[in-house]
């Protein structure tokens, strides 16, 4: 049997802590329905400081609306299945209208909690459950801000390097076809998944910069470098997709395959060099160009055109691959310029 690895990340730990604290607070104030505080805490933990603050404001607005509308319908129509279903539908529509879709789960919990109150003390129970849910929400948000605040730079660079390692392996074997198909597909799937996570992570600290001003850990120039790092990986992904779609069908000559394979090897080394340079692991007096890691783009393109002239009908697919290689190379060169500007 294979080993099971369980990772306890900051968000998992913060969620558990928020649930614990919210329940303790409810017990301290003698509030019985603390289970709703736990549910609220689970739903309120967000991946960034900005989204945390936004979530607090949105949750207060939508939960107040949900509590008010629920109380109104209980008073005039009673808490029956039809009324509950109608209020649920109404609240979903209102949340969407207010562009607060992320608060829908907790708002519906509020509605169900209030409308499930029975007996002559409906209003008291409704108010108590609303307060309990606010306690859970506020506790989660405070914990999210204070405990383990996001380390944008460290996390992003770690993810960039991990994603690059998988892309490097794919680039080095995609033309030569050395790797087993199942292994290649498995690595490619993980690479694309990690790339998607990187895109989401970049959106998070872009929001921080735009909505809350400059983050303490990042300046504008560094964010531009990060954006280009992400762009280079996206170009690499597009290149791999184009090779996968067009290379086998193009029936390339052996010499032509060697040209592509060598160019990819050179560009991957160049990419690796840039990441090391950004991290300060390259000697200052080392010149990447003097190392002859990257072939001249014009020379590479001339070689591809030479094959194209000889085999026009069969080589359209390879021109697509060549264009993707040029795009990837262009964005690597731009990344080097941005890194040099940042380091200066």
DOTOR-627750 format. One line per field, with one value per residue (C-alpha): residue number from 1; residue in one letter; x, y, z. Coordinates in pm, 1 decimal. Layout:
! DOTOR-627750
pos = c(NUM ...) $
code = c(a ...) $
px = c(X ...) $
py = c(Y ...) $
pz = c(Z ...) $
This chain:
! DOTOR-627750
pos = c(1 2 3 4 5 6 7 8 9 10 11 12 13 14 15 16 17 18 19 20 21 22 23 24 25 26 27 28 29 30 31 32 33 34 35 36 37 38 39 40 41 42 43 44 45 46 47 48 49 50 51 52 53 54 55 56 57 58 59 60 61 62 63 64 65 66 67 68 69 70 71 72 73 74 75 76 77 78 79 80 81 82 83 84 85 86 87 88 89 90 91 92 93 94 95 96 97 98 99 100 101 102 103 104 105 106 107 108 109 110 111 112 113 114 115 116 117 118 119 120 121 122 123 124 125 126 127 128 129 130 131 132 133 134 135 136 137 138 139 140 141 142 143 144 145 146 147 148 149 150 151 152 153 154 155 156 157 158 159 160 161 162 163 164 165 166 167 168 169 170 171 172 173 174 175 176 177 178 179 180 181 182 183 184 185 186 187 188 189 190 191 192 193 194 195 196 197 198 199 200 201 202 203 204 205 206 207 208 209 210 211 212 213 214 215 216 217 218 219 220 221 222 223 224 225 226 227 228 229 230 231 232 233 234 235 236 237 238 239 240 241 242 243 244 245 246 247 248 249 250 251 252 253 254 255 256 257 258 259 260 261 262 263 264 265 266 267 268 269 270 271 272 273 274 275 276 277 278 279 280 281 282 283 284 285 286 287 288 289 290 291 292 293 294 295 296 297 298 299 300 301 302 303 304 305 306 307 308 309 310 311 312 313 314 315 316 317 318 319 320 321 322 323 324 325 326 327 328 329 330 331 332 333 334 335 336 337 338 339 340 341 342 343 344) $
code = c(x x x x x x x x x x x x x x x x x x x x x x x x x x x x x x x x x x x x x x x x x x x x x x x x x x x x x x x x x x x x x x x x x x x x x x x x x x x x x x x x x x x x x x x x x x x x x x x x x x x x x x x x x x x x x x x x x x x x x x x x x x x x x x x x x x x x x x x x x x x x x x x x x x x x x x x x x x x x x x x x x x x x x x x x x x x x x x x x x x x x x x x x x x x x x x x x x x x x x x x x x x x x x x x x x x x x x x x x x x x x x x x x x x x x x x x x x x x x x x x x x x x x x x x x x x x x x x x x x x x x x x x x x x x x x x x x x x x x x x x x x x x x x x x x x x x x x x x x x x x x x x x x x x x x x x x x x x x x x x x x x x x x x x x x x x x x x x x x x x x x x x x x) $
px = c(0.0 121.6 194.1 -65.0 82.5 -129.1 -28.1 -147.7 -122.8 -180.0 -538.2 -630.0 -481.5 -648.7 -984.9 -952.3 -842.8 -1128.0 -1386.2 -1243.3 -1236.0 -1583.0 -1733.6 -1554.1 -1681.7 -2038.7 -2006.7 -1857.5 -2162.4 -2406.7 -2515.1 -2642.1 -2638.1 -2258.0 -2265.0 -2371.1 -2068.7 -1846.1 -2010.7 -1977.1 -1607.8 -1539.9 -1703.1 -1545.4 -1173.7 -1030.4 -691.4 -592.6 -619.8 -820.2 -1070.4 -1096.7 -1197.4 -1428.5 -1584.0 -1653.0 -1838.7 -2028.3 -2120.1 -2257.6 -2470.8 -2606.3 -2652.5 -2842.3 -3062.2 -3110.7 -3200.2 -3440.5 -3619.8 -3638.6 -3789.9 -4040.8 -4162.0 -4174.8 -4392.8 -4640.0 -4634.0 -4486.3 -4186.4 -4318.9 -4127.8 -4278.0 -4182.8 -3832.0 -3780.0 -3906.3 -3676.9 -3377.8 -3447.9 -3494.5 -3165.9 -2966.6 -3107.6 -3030.5 -2673.7 -2614.1 -2772.1 -2543.3 -2243.7 -2175.7 -2193.0 -1920.7 -2148.0 -2433.5 -2345.1 -2327.5 -2631.2 -2834.9 -2708.3 -2835.4 -3173.7 -3213.1 -3092.7 -3344.8 -3638.1 -3590.8 -3658.8 -3992.1 -4218.2 -4336.1 -3984.9 -3912.9 -3764.1 -3528.9 -3399.9 -3363.2 -3163.6 -2943.8 -2858.8 -2780.3 -2541.4 -2381.1 -2316.1 -2164.3 -1936.3 -1816.3 -1762.0 -1577.3 -1361.5 -1255.4 -1169.9 -962.5 -775.0 -720.0 -558.8 -348.5 -241.2 0.3 -46.5 17.6 386.6 327.4 686.4 808.4 503.9 505.0 874.4 843.0 550.0 731.7 1033.6 823.5 615.4 927.2 1085.2 793.1 790.1 1166.1 1125.2 847.1 1045.0 1354.2 1165.1 875.6 1067.9 1291.5 990.5 1207.8 950.8 672.4 340.0 169.7 451.3 454.8 78.4 94.5 364.0 184.9 -137.2 41.2 221.7 -104.5 -268.0 23.9 19.9 -348.9 -275.7 0.2 -239.0 -483.0 -206.9 -92.8 -450.1 -453.8 -163.2 -269.0 -591.0 -390.1 -193.4 -492.0 -740.6 -521.7 -220.4 128.3 185.2 463.6 644.1 629.5 698.6 556.2 874.0 887.9 523.3 606.0 887.9 647.8 394.2 657.9 769.8 412.0 387.0 698.1 547.8 223.2 420.0 600.3 267.1 140.7 459.8 416.7 53.4 154.9 425.7 182.5 -74.2 150.4 488.9 398.8 170.5 441.7 666.3 978.2 1319.0 1583.1 1802.6 1505.0 1407.3 1760.9 1728.6 1404.2 1534.1 1854.2 1671.5 1433.3 1727.5 1900.1 1588.6 1520.7 1877.9 1824.1 1498.6 1670.6 1953.5 1706.5 1533.2 1869.3 1977.1 1664.4 1726.3 2082.5 2248.0 2446.1 2786.2 2759.1 3039.6 2888.4 2750.1 2466.3 2530.7 2900.9 2795.8 2635.5 2336.1 2092.7 2121.7 2075.8 1708.0 1777.6 1995.9 1728.5 1456.3 1674.1 1721.0 1345.9 1279.6 1532.6 1337.1 1015.2 1137.9 1223.5 899.4 632.4 331.1 444.7 603.0 319.3 279.0 645.5 616.5 353.9 595.5 879.4 664.4 582.7 953.7 1024.8 747.5 888.2 1237.5 1109.8 943.0 1254.2 1460.9 1205.5 1217.7 1597.3 1562.0 1304.7 1518.1 1821.9 1619.0 1485.1 1827.5 1977.4) $
py = c(0.0 350.0 604.6 872.2 1219.3 1478.1 1844.4 2096.8 2431.1 2771.4 2798.4 2459.0 2550.7 2892.7 2735.1 2494.5 2773.8 3001.0 2729.1 2658.3 3023.9 3102.7 2810.1 2914.4 3271.4 3147.3 2927.0 3219.5 3434.7 3152.3 3121.4 2769.9 2746.3 2749.8 2495.9 2779.3 2981.4 2691.2 2667.2 3044.2 3033.9 2756.7 2950.5 3286.8 3199.4 3355.2 3320.6 3690.8 3993.6 4195.1 3916.3 3875.9 4239.1 4231.9 3912.4 4075.7 4369.2 4149.8 3898.6 4169.3 4310.9 3981.5 3819.0 4121.9 4107.7 3733.3 3767.8 4055.7 3891.7 3558.2 3725.0 3909.0 3592.7 3397.9 3666.9 3698.2 3354.0 3114.3 2882.5 2618.9 2443.0 2664.4 2986.0 2860.8 2758.9 3096.8 3291.0 3077.2 3150.2 3520.6 3545.9 3372.9 3618.5 3917.8 3806.1 3767.2 4106.9 4265.6 4082.5 3909.1 3551.6 3432.9 3501.1 3281.5 2967.2 3150.2 3366.1 3052.8 2904.1 3218.9 3189.7 2822.1 2882.5 3160.3 3000.4 2672.0 2850.9 2738.1 2830.5 3156.4 3297.0 3296.3 3644.3 3568.0 3251.6 3429.0 3710.0 3470.3 3262.5 3573.7 3691.6 3346.6 3349.1 3697.1 3578.2 3290.6 3517.5 3790.1 3541.2 3372.5 3703.7 3824.4 3493.1 3506.0 3849.6 3800.5 3435.0 3325.2 3630.1 3549.8 3540.7 3636.0 3654.6 3332.0 3130.1 3260.7 3193.5 2842.5 2771.7 2921.8 2696.5 2384.4 2451.3 2521.5 2189.3 1997.9 2214.5 2163.6 1786.7 1806.0 2039.6 1820.8 1505.9 1620.8 1611.2 1311.7 1121.3 948.7 939.4 684.2 827.7 765.3 936.6 1229.7 1280.1 1260.6 1528.2 1743.8 1726.1 1833.5 2111.8 2256.1 2226.4 2406.6 2674.4 2736.0 2774.1 3021.3 3231.1 3239.1 3328.0 3616.5 3747.4 3752.0 3987.5 4192.2 4252.8 4343.2 4602.2 4754.2 4756.5 4803.0 4981.7 4837.3 4526.0 4535.9 4241.6 4344.9 4659.8 4742.8 4651.1 4309.5 4243.8 4319.4 4061.7 3808.1 3877.4 3811.0 3492.3 3372.7 3483.9 3283.3 2968.4 3031.8 3064.8 2740.6 2570.4 2695.9 2572.6 2225.3 2216.5 2314.7 2049.2 1789.0 1884.8 1938.8 1769.8 1403.2 1486.7 1693.7 1387.8 1591.9 1495.4 1373.8 1682.4 1910.6 1733.2 1785.7 2159.9 2180.4 1960.1 2160.9 2492.2 2375.6 2251.5 2589.0 2785.3 2571.5 2631.8 3003.2 2993.9 2811.4 3064.5 3355.8 3201.9 3144.4 3497.9 3644.5 3436.7 3571.2 3232.9 3335.8 3507.1 3875.3 3857.1 3558.4 3657.3 3441.4 3530.5 3443.9 3102.3 3039.5 2871.3 3031.0 2990.1 3299.0 3337.2 3440.9 3136.5 2905.8 3068.0 3046.3 2674.2 2622.3 2827.4 2618.3 2302.6 2484.6 2580.3 2220.0 2071.0 2338.8 2109.5 1911.9 2182.6 2421.6 2247.3 2295.1 2666.3 2686.1 2516.8 2744.7 3053.3 2931.1 2879.4 3236.3 3366.7 3172.5 3305.0 3662.2 3653.6 3499.6 3790.0 4034.6 3858.9 3901.9 4276.8 4311.2 4110.4 4325.8 4640.9 4503.9 4391.8 4733.7) $
pz = c(0.0 -83.2 185.7 254.9 296.4 479.3 448.6 705.1 529.2 692.9 567.2 714.9 1051.9 1049.2 973.8 1265.2 1500.1 1387.9 1450.3 1796.0 1901.4 1767.4 1958.7 2278.7 2242.2 2201.6 2509.6 2704.5 2626.0 2685.9 2323.0 2258.9 1879.0 1850.8 1566.5 1334.6 1448.4 1343.8 1003.4 956.1 1051.3 799.2 516.3 603.8 581.3 263.9 86.4 101.5 330.3 77.8 18.6 395.8 449.0 149.8 278.6 616.8 462.5 216.1 485.9 715.8 433.0 300.1 641.3 768.9 458.6 502.4 870.1 805.0 513.4 698.1 1006.3 788.1 616.0 942.7 1100.7 811.1 645.8 899.2 863.4 622.1 340.5 69.0 250.7 323.7 -39.4 -161.6 74.6 -24.9 -393.5 -321.1 -128.3 -400.6 -656.0 -430.6 -368.1 -740.5 -805.5 -544.2 -697.1 -366.3 -489.5 -251.1 46.9 -80.7 124.3 457.3 381.2 315.1 641.9 815.5 644.4 735.8 1092.2 1148.9 968.6 1152.8 1483.8 1628.1 1915.6 2065.2 2093.4 1721.9 1722.8 2012.4 1847.3 1511.8 1670.6 1865.5 1561.5 1361.5 1634.7 1653.0 1277.9 1297.0 1578.8 1361.4 1061.7 1250.6 1440.5 1117.7 955.9 1253.1 1267.3 890.8 916.1 1231.1 1217.8 944.0 716.2 348.5 242.9 -117.6 -238.7 -76.8 -183.2 -539.2 -597.7 -454.0 -684.1 -984.5 -929.3 -872.9 -1184.8 -1390.1 -1289.3 -1439.9 -1751.6 -1790.9 -1786.7 -2046.2 -2274.8 -2266.3 -2368.8 -2584.6 -2915.9 -2844.3 -2707.3 -2444.9 -2167.7 -2137.4 -2252.4 -1917.2 -1726.6 -1967.6 -1938.0 -1559.1 -1538.7 -1797.5 -1596.9 -1278.3 -1463.4 -1595.1 -1253.2 -1085.2 -1356.3 -1289.3 -916.8 -997.4 -1204.6 -912.2 -664.7 -885.4 -897.6 -517.0 -469.0 -771.5 -578.6 -268.8 -463.4 -642.7 -353.7 -46.8 -195.1 -218.3 -11.3 246.5 92.9 -273.1 -469.9 -811.2 -1001.5 -837.0 -922.5 -1288.2 -1271.1 -1119.8 -1391.7 -1658.9 -1481.7 -1504.9 -1868.0 -1960.2 -1807.1 -1996.1 -2321.5 -2239.2 -2183.7 -2520.6 -2686.2 -2536.8 -2652.2 -3006.0 -3017.5 -2889.6 -3152.9 -3455.8 -3421.0 -3476.2 -3768.7 -3938.1 -3997.2 -3930.1 -4066.2 -3821.1 -3869.7 -3824.0 -3501.0 -3373.5 -3439.4 -3241.4 -2960.8 -2923.1 -2926.3 -2652.9 -2446.3 -2481.7 -2389.5 -2083.1 -1964.1 -2025.5 -1828.3 -1541.7 -1545.2 -1513.6 -1211.7 -1044.1 -1129.4 -970.8 -656.4 -632.9 -694.0 -1003.0 -987.1 -1074.9 -1330.9 -1513.3 -1854.1 -1983.5 -2347.0 -2322.1 -2193.1 -2534.7 -2375.7 -2616.7 -2990.8 -3198.8 -3282.8 -3642.6 -3699.2 -3562.2 -3771.4 -4086.8 -4026.7 -3994.6 -4309.0 -4498.0 -4421.2 -4497.8 -4847.0 -4923.0 -4788.7 -4813.9 -4808.1 -4503.4 -4290.3 -4204.8 -3871.1 -3788.2 -3861.4 -3587.9 -3346.9 -3455.9 -3396.5 -3044.6 -2977.2 -3091.8 -2863.0 -2568.0 -2643.6 -2675.4 -2334.3 -2176.5 -2306.3 -2171.4 -1833.3 -1826.7 -1889.7 -1610.5 -1366.6 -1447.6 -1385.7 -1058.7 -930.8 -1009.4) $
